[in-house]
Each structure stands twice: as C-alpha cells, then as structure tokens.
Amino acid sequence: MTGVIKIAYLYEDLMNTYGDSGDVKILSYLLKQRGYETQVDDVSIDTPKFNAQDYDFLFFGGGQDFEQTVVAKDLLRHSQTIADYIEAGKPMLAICGGYQLLGDYYETSEGTTIKGLGILPLHTVFKADARMIGDTEFETEWGTVKAFENHSGRTYFDDNVKLKPLGKMITGYGNNPEDGVEGMRYKGTIGSYAHGPLLKNVNLAAAIADQIISNHQARLATVQA
C-alpha cells in the first residue's frame, strides 16, 4: 500500500439520499485498486470544528428538505475551512442538497430564504409543485454520464465566468429547466444533481480518483517538508 487517503464525509447521517454514500464506496474501491487505503470521517452536528486541509477529499451528499435545513444552520461554523479548501483547488464532490448549500442561499417553497455557505456564486429556488425527477443523461469533459435526478430545487449561476457546468444535458432537467446544463465545476470542486450514485459512471469516478491521489501526494509532501 502507498498510503492512507483521508475523506471527510459531511453530514453522512443526515445527507445520504438515493445512494449518495455509494460515491464514497466507489472511490474507496478505485483507490484501493491503485494501492491506497481510505479513512472516511463523518463530520456532522455533534462533530467538533474540523480542518479541511487535513483531508484529501471532501464529499457532501443530498438530503430531504428538513434535514437540509438543519444542516444549513450547523454548516456555517465550517464555512471558512471549506472555503479555503475549495479556493486551494482541492477535490470536492457535492450532490444535490450539498451542492445547493455551497451557494449563497436557497429559497424554500414557502418563500423562506435559508443562508448557504456563500462560497460559490449560485442560488437555488424551490418549486415543490414542479419536481424534476427521472433518468438523466449529460455530456461532460470525461464523456457521457447517466444518472437519476429527483429535486424541486432549481439552481442558477450568478457568475457564468467563474462557474462552469459539469455537463450539457441530453436527457433530463439538470440544474433547472431553462439552462440545459447539469451541475457545476469550480477549480477542483464538482456539484451535481445526479444520484444513483453518480460515480457508477467510472469515467467520472476515475477522473476524481486521479485528483484525490494528486492532492494526497501534495498534502504528504507539505507535511514532510
């Protein structure tokens, strides 16, 4: 083995809808095939403040509306360390609710505005009477991705220069019904509405595994310096 890769799973007990934990399991399997063991730490409501720089990968899954509201309040105490991690270009994957919470805010169907981390220039508006659900397919830099979406939140970029979509829609809704794109990319961070889990698409999983290994090697070099 060539080392232990550390993964921080944000709110695993609350944000794990439609098989999102499978993304971490798939990455752990791929990394083991490449000679790495993985250590997965749950960062949740009863967890002390953590240092994201101690990790090689951050994962943030999706959750139901109630759980997401609870998480949104607790998450703010971790905002600076997550922001520093993202701005450093280190790898992170955020699915559905986790993706939404990286943005400035999301507006509930009742009109209540819930504050997000404010790290990325995007916002989400919920329309409970127009849920977007079904199989989805989109084209990415790494090839075609097939997954499943189930969300009433519609996410919009507030800065189309800073943020790029993960992919162009072939089938399904993606971020919203108007823009024809799915997910978001910013430096090493990927956001997506794709469940199923997303990383059953080994083309994308392999690309993220490469990024994780690169970050792991850089982190070890810094520690040993």
Wavefront OBJ file of the C-alpha trace (Angstrom):
o trace
v 0.000 0.000 0.000
v 1.179 3.542 -0.745
v -0.648 5.462 1.995
v -3.985 6.247 3.607
v -6.252 8.695 1.835
v -8.436 10.734 4.176
v -12.009 11.544 3.157
v -14.305 13.880 5.079
v -17.956 12.941 4.556
v -20.028 15.980 5.520
v -23.178 15.043 7.445
v -23.259 11.418 6.332
v -26.020 10.654 8.853
v -28.291 13.392 7.502
v -27.283 13.913 3.868
v -27.358 10.488 2.211
v -30.266 10.304 -0.222
v -30.696 7.983 -3.215
v -27.447 6.100 -2.739
v -25.077 9.048 -2.432
v -22.887 7.125 0.035
v -22.167 4.823 -2.898
v -19.991 7.577 -4.367
v -17.597 7.283 -1.436
v -17.650 3.488 -1.593
v -16.847 3.518 -5.307
v -13.960 5.927 -4.806
v -12.631 3.811 -1.932
v -12.706 0.754 -4.188
v -10.917 2.523 -7.047
v -8.302 3.935 -4.705
v -7.690 0.505 -3.185
v -7.125 -0.856 -6.696
v -4.399 1.763 -7.013
v -2.754 0.833 -3.740
v -4.390 3.219 -1.269
v -6.421 2.519 1.837
v -9.083 5.079 2.729
v -10.157 6.590 6.023
v -13.654 8.097 5.937
v -14.540 10.517 8.749
v -18.105 11.681 9.358
v -18.293 15.414 10.025
v -21.741 16.074 11.477
v -23.699 18.092 14.016
v -22.000 16.536 17.044
v -18.511 16.794 15.493
v -16.055 19.493 16.638
v -14.874 22.009 14.038
v -12.599 20.261 11.573
v -9.692 21.363 9.400
v -10.484 20.545 5.776
v -6.796 20.876 4.890
v -6.174 17.631 6.801
v -8.170 15.749 4.161
v -7.579 14.618 0.599
v -11.225 14.762 -0.466
v -14.494 16.269 0.767
v -17.855 14.689 -0.003
v -21.255 16.264 0.644
v -24.389 14.307 -0.268
v -28.045 15.197 -0.669
v -30.825 15.114 1.905
v -34.512 15.694 2.454
v -35.722 19.284 2.908
v -35.993 19.101 6.720
v -32.557 17.572 7.212
v -31.057 20.065 4.782
v -32.460 22.967 6.801
v -30.933 21.534 9.986
v -27.576 21.027 8.287
v -27.594 24.544 6.802
v -27.587 26.076 10.289
v -24.777 23.887 11.635
v -22.677 24.059 8.481
v -21.867 27.745 8.862
v -19.297 27.012 11.608
v -17.256 25.136 8.985
v -17.602 27.777 6.267
v -14.069 29.200 6.405
v -12.193 25.896 6.331
v -14.360 24.587 3.466
v -13.923 27.860 1.556
v -10.140 27.721 1.982
v -10.113 24.102 0.787
v -12.179 24.899 -2.303
v -10.173 28.008 -3.193
v -6.975 25.955 -2.933
v -8.301 23.846 -5.813
v -8.573 20.630 -3.825
v -11.102 17.960 -4.864
v -14.664 18.004 -3.558
v -17.906 16.447 -4.765
v -21.247 17.873 -3.624
v -24.529 16.223 -4.606
v -27.985 17.830 -4.703
v -28.536 19.448 -1.274
v -24.800 19.567 -0.637
v -24.349 21.312 -3.997
v -27.053 23.858 -3.142
v -25.521 24.648 0.256
v -22.213 25.722 -1.304
v -24.082 28.663 -2.807
v -25.331 31.933 -1.357
v -28.817 30.799 -0.387
v -31.805 28.686 -1.219
v -35.382 29.884 -1.142
v -37.994 27.418 0.108
v -41.389 26.874 -1.497
v -42.874 28.962 1.345
v -40.611 31.880 0.435
v -38.200 31.499 3.357
v -34.567 32.224 2.480
v -32.026 29.818 4.005
v -28.419 31.001 4.050
v -25.815 28.778 2.394
v -22.063 28.868 2.793
v -21.732 31.639 0.228
v -18.567 30.114 -1.223
v -19.834 29.828 -4.793
v -21.878 32.411 -6.748
v -25.068 30.408 -7.193
v -28.514 30.250 -5.621
v -31.430 27.828 -5.582
v -35.191 28.340 -5.682
v -37.529 25.517 -4.645
v -40.762 24.836 -6.516
v -42.480 21.964 -4.722
v -45.252 21.738 -7.338
v -42.789 21.216 -10.209
v -40.466 18.440 -9.085
v -37.812 17.295 -11.557
v -37.481 13.542 -11.394
v -36.314 10.727 -13.650
v -33.369 9.332 -15.538
v -30.837 11.867 -16.708
v -28.003 11.884 -19.206
v -25.437 14.569 -19.907
v -22.155 15.065 -21.724
v -19.042 16.011 -19.740
v -15.349 16.563 -20.388
v -14.855 12.897 -19.483
v -17.644 11.516 -21.640
v -21.332 10.721 -21.229
v -22.777 10.363 -17.737
v -26.050 8.589 -16.902
v -27.745 9.027 -13.533
v -31.010 9.798 -11.734
v -32.382 13.122 -10.513
v -35.121 13.929 -8.003
v -35.244 17.545 -6.882
v -37.572 20.508 -6.620
v -34.696 22.952 -6.269
v -33.685 24.958 -9.341
v -30.096 26.159 -9.213
v -28.853 29.210 -11.117
v -25.320 30.547 -11.539
v -24.788 34.171 -10.518
v -21.386 34.294 -12.232
v -21.110 32.382 -15.504
v -17.440 33.284 -15.856
v -16.351 31.860 -12.507
v -18.587 28.783 -12.607
v -18.781 26.255 -15.418
v -21.355 23.475 -15.808
v -20.335 19.889 -15.219
v -22.114 18.834 -18.387
v -24.570 19.625 -21.169
v -27.977 17.969 -20.857
v -29.025 15.207 -23.222
v -31.979 13.885 -21.191
v -33.498 15.344 -18.040
v -33.512 18.740 -16.362
v -30.164 19.217 -14.650
v -29.728 22.497 -12.782
v -33.058 23.896 -13.929
v -35.498 23.594 -16.852
v -34.148 26.632 -18.707
v -30.363 26.441 -18.957
v -29.832 22.964 -20.424
v -26.842 22.169 -18.218
v -26.129 19.870 -15.297
v -24.052 20.565 -12.232
v -21.131 22.887 -11.661
v -17.335 22.939 -11.788
v -15.102 25.372 -9.969
v -11.393 24.585 -9.601
v -11.360 21.099 -8.011
v -14.992 21.194 -6.867
v -17.867 19.463 -8.643
v -21.534 19.964 -7.817
v -24.269 17.816 -9.315
v -27.918 16.807 -9.037
v -27.051 13.300 -10.212
v -27.829 10.444 -7.829
v -27.762 6.762 -8.457
v -24.904 7.076 -7.341
v -23.214 9.474 -9.761
v -19.858 7.688 -9.670
v -21.236 4.446 -11.051
v -20.048 6.281 -14.166
v -16.458 5.047 -13.963
v -15.194 7.655 -16.431
v -16.021 10.423 -13.963
v -15.060 8.323 -10.922
v -11.601 7.640 -12.352
v -11.028 11.342 -13.043
v -11.928 12.249 -9.457
v -9.746 9.428 -8.105
v -6.815 10.902 -10.055
v -7.443 14.296 -8.449
v -7.642 12.752 -4.978
v -4.327 10.935 -5.391
v -2.665 14.113 -6.641
v -3.976 16.073 -3.660
v -2.911 13.295 -1.275
v 0.635 13.341 -2.611
v 0.791 17.143 -2.343
v -0.550 17.072 1.229
v 2.019 14.477 2.307
v 4.819 16.473 0.702
v 3.732 19.535 2.676
v 3.573 17.595 5.940
v 7.002 16.071 5.382
v 8.641 19.348 4.332
l 1 2 3 4 5 6 7 8 9 10 11 12 13 14 15 16 17 18 19 20 21 22 23 24 25 26 27 28 29 30 31 32 33 34 35 36 37 38 39 40 41 42 43 44 45 46 47 48 49 50 51 52 53 54 55 56 57 58 59 60 61 62 63 64 65 66 67 68 69 70 71 72 73 74 75 76 77 78 79 80 81 82 83 84 85 86 87 88 89 90 91 92 93 94 95 96 97 98 99 100 101 102 103 104 105 106 107 108 109 110 111 112 113 114 115 116 117 118 119 120 121 122 123 124 125 126 127 128 129 130 131 132 133 134 135 136 137 138 139 140 141 142 143 144 145 146 147 148 149 150 151 152 153 154 155 156 157 158 159 160 161 162 163 164 165 166 167 168 169 170 171 172 173 174 175 176 177 178 179 180 181 182 183 184 185 186 187 188 189 190 191 192 193 194 195 196 197 198 199 200 201 202 203 204 205 206 207 208 209 210 211 212 213 214 215 216 217 218 219 220 221 222 223 224 225
